């Protein structure tokens, strides 16, 4: 049954990939949940593996408590952030003010670089601004990670999400011993928990790759050699760290929730 009109017409129902509700496109338009320019997008994605999130599941702000939401809006009001769209300058201005409030000192150069990369993740289509809903989703997932205990986040997952996470784990556990490695865990994040993008290449790079030295310099060569050694050591350590099903689920809760919005913005970027 359509969640809005409670009438069943099988050939025109759009299922939400997060919850168990389904909708008519006409009902979505009538309620203002679906604009004309997004109708085709919903029709193309609702029945694919990527899927479509309904208006309720698309909004990460609804996962916050009333107190957390009030605190967030009060901070935004104090920082005088525009509630339409944010440029990079707006975004950095907000990050600087919040950092100074929390740590009572200016934000460093490396932290500003990180904030710039976050902005790029939130603007995968290179529009040079991020939409207000995407900014709120970005802040919401941060608050959920920082303020909510793991058990509370687990209760936010829907039966569909539990099932999909279990399917992902079983597919990676090919030897059926009940454990997978760290690299396999990362594959799951990129395959499903990583927010799907609309054929746009990632514009984010590691901070260590910003402003590289010349490849011909000896310092660069030594740095590259050390980096490879660290990578190999990290890979060995990762593979030595097994993940059972409960650990796998706990490690990925934030990524599952961050994938809720339909937007192409990446609210929580998995490590490469």
N, C-alpha and C positions, 0 to 999 in steps of 0.2 A: 504494500500500500504506500502511496505517496505520503510522505511525512506531513505535507502541508494540507492537501485536500482529502486525504484518506480514501482515494479512489485508485483502483488498479487498472492500468492500461499498459500491458507488458512491453509494447513496441516502442514506447517513448519514455521509459524510466531511466534515470541516471543514478547509479549507485555511488555512495561515498566510499572511498578506499580506506577510511579510518574507522568509521562507525558502521552500523548496520542499516542506516536509513537510506531511502531512495526517493527521488524527486522527479516531477515533470518539469520540462524546460519552461513551459508556460507558467507554472506555479512559481518557479524561481524568478522569472521576469516580473510577475505580478507583485511579488513581495520585495522587489528591488534588489534581489540577491544576484541577479544575472543581467548584465548589460548586453546590448546588441552586439558589441564588438567582441564579447567573450563567449557568445553562444557556440560558435563553431569550434572554439578551443575545447569547451566542455564536451561537445559531441565527439570530438576526435580522441580525447584522452580518457573519458569516463570508463570505457570498456577495454582499455589497454592495460598492460602490466604497470605502467606508471600510475594510472588512475587519476581521480579527481577528488578533492576534499570539499565537503559541503561548507556552507557559510559558518557553521558552528565550529567544525574541526579546523577550518582554515585560520581561525583566530586564536593565536597562542595566548593572548591576553586573558582569555577566559579560564586558563589554567592557574592563573595567579589568585591568591587570596585577595579579599577586598582591601586588607591592610597593605599588602605588597603593591597593589595597583595604585592605591592612594599615594604611597611613598614615591612610586615611580613618577606619577603625574606631578607631584609637588616638586620633585627634583627638576623635571623638564620645565616647569613654570619658572623656577628660580634661574635656570640657565637661559631662559627666553629663547627656546628652540622653536622655529617655525613649524606649525602643524600641517604643512602641505607637503613639501619635499625638502630634502637637506642636501646642500652642496658639500664638497669635501671640507671647505672652510667651516661650515656649520658643524659638521661631524667632529672635526678636530677641536673646535671651540668647546663643544660639549665634553669631549674626552678630557681635555685639559682641566676644565672646571671640576669635573667629578673626581679626577685624580687628586687635585689639590685639596678637595674636601675630605677625601679619605685618608691621604697620607701627609697632608700639610706640607707638601713640597711640590715644585713644578715637575711636569712629566718629562722624562729624559728623551733623548733623540731616538734610541732604540724603541721605546714605547710608542713614540709618534709614528715611527715606521710601521710598527705593528698595527696601529690604528688605521693607517693609510691602506694597508693590506686588507683589513676588515672592510673598509669602505669599498674596495674593489670587489670583494666577495659579494657584497650587497648590491653591487651595480654590474652584474655580468654582461649586460647588454650595452655597456659603455655609454650610458646616457648622461654621465657626469653629475648625476644626482640620484638619491635614493628616495623611494616613496615613503610617506609617513607610516603606512601599515608595516612595511618591511623594517623600518627603524624600531617600531614598537615590538615586532616579533623578535628582533635581535636582542633588545633589552629584556624581553620576557624570558627568553631561554637562558640568558645570563643569570637572571634573578632565580629562576627555578634551580639552576645548578648550585648557586651560592646559598640559598635560603632553605630549600626543601631537602629533607633527608631522603635517602635512596628508597626506603619503603613507601614514602608518600608518592614519589615519582612512579614507582611500580604500579600503584593503584590508579594512576592516570592512563595507563595503557588499556586499549580496548581489546576485546577478544580477537578481532582481526589482526591486531598488531602482535599479540602473543603468538597467534598461529603462524604469522609470517616470520617472526623471529625464530620460532622453533624450526620451521622449514629451512631457513637459512643455516641454522646450526647443524641440522642433520645432513644437509647437502655438503657442508664443509668437513664433517666428521666421517670421512670416507672409510676409515678402517674400523669404524663402529666401536671404538674404545671409550667413547664418552668425553674425549678431550680434543681440542684443536689448538694450533699455535697462534702467536700474536699476529703473524703475517696473514693468516687465514681470517682472523678477526677483522683486520683492516680491510680485507677484500669484501667482507659483508657490509662494512660501513660505506664503501664506495659503490657497491652494487645496489644497495637498497636504502640504507640509513642516510647516505649522502643525498642531499636534495637534488632531484633530477633537474637538469638544465635543458633549454631548448636549443640544442646544437650550437652552443656558444662555448668556445675554448676557455679554460680557466685562465684568469688574469692574475692569479696570485703566485708568488714565489716565496721561497724562504728568505727571511731577513738576511741570512748569511750570503745570499746571492745578489743583494742589492749593491750596485756599484762595485763590480768585481775588479780585481787587479788584472793587469795585462797577463795573458797566458805565457808570454815569453819570459816573464820575470822569475827569478829563482825562488822568490818568496811565494809566488803563486804556486809553483811546482811543489814546494814543500808542503804548502797548505793543502793542496789537492791530495798529496800522498797521505797526509795525516787524516784528512777527511775520509778517504777510502778505508783506512785502517779502522777508524771509529765506526764507519758504516758496517763493516764486516763484524766487528765486535758486537755492535748493537743488534745485528741480525742474529748472531749466535745466541745472545742473551734472550732475545725475543722468542726464538724457537724453543729455548729451554724453559720458557714460562708457559705451562699448559693452562688452558681455559676449559673448565667444565661448563655445563649449561647455566647454572646460577651465576657464575662469574661472567660469562659471555653476556648474559642479559643485563646484569648490573653495569658492565662496561659500556653498553650501547643504549641505555635508556635515553640519554640526552640527545643522541643522534636520531633515535626513533621519533621523539617529540619534535625535534628541529625540522623534520621532513614533512610536518603537517601542512604548512602553507602551500598554495598553488603557485605562488610567485617563484620565479627563477632565482631569486636571491638565495645565497648560501648562508644560513644563519649559524651554522656550526660546521666548519670545514674539517674533514678528517685529514690526518697526517698522510703524506704520500707513502 
